[in-house]
Amino acid sequence: MEKILSNQKGEKTIFLGNEAVIRGALESGVGFVSTYPGTPASEIGNIFFRIHKAAGVYFEFSTNEKVAMEAGVGASYSGVKTLVAMKNFGLNVCIDSLMPFVYTGSPAPTVLMIADDASCWSSAQAEVNTRLIPIWHTFLQ
């Protein structure tokens, strides 16, 4: 954890995947982070819980992924750089809140970090590849 906050912006450091997401969010100036804990994304919430005050970031564990997405949408509409993190099954839970957000846009950058569990190595009940969900194409146009 200390290495996420200790080195200077742009300094080369080796991170694991979730740590790299956190460091990238911090370097981008993220102001709001919400998540529903679920492996393989749970480290993101656990680390932000420990560092959010020192990093000057509002952080919350949400009741579920839909609530995390809705809180993130609200922060984004308020002009705050936002990160929402969850595991792959959480995308199914929050899709009703995500779809209108995708089509209406946002005044602030928003990252939705979905942790897939390829080959079910972590905790997934079934392998899901969220890259195949067609809403992502709207971001690329």
Secondary structure by P-SEA (a helix, b strand, c coil): cccccccccccbbbbcaaaaaaaaaaaacccbbbbcccccaaaaaaaaaaccccccbbbbbcccaaaaaaaaaaaaaacccbbbbbcaaaaaaaaaaaaaaaaacccbbbbbbbbbbcccccccccccccccccccccccc
